[in-house]
């Protein structure tokens, strides 16, 4: 497993938790969608072997 994959996913999770605690409403949803998109992009790059 790539050494940077798990820390990247953990960072996305921490940012999502911080957004849940500090933000509300539409802004929180937008941040979650952004983080989910970045996590999916990271996972795709990991599976492609980059």
Protein Blocks (a to p, Z undefined) as FASTA:
>chain_A
ZZklmmmmmmmmmmmmmmmmmpgcjllmmmmmmmmmmmmmmmmmmmnoZZ
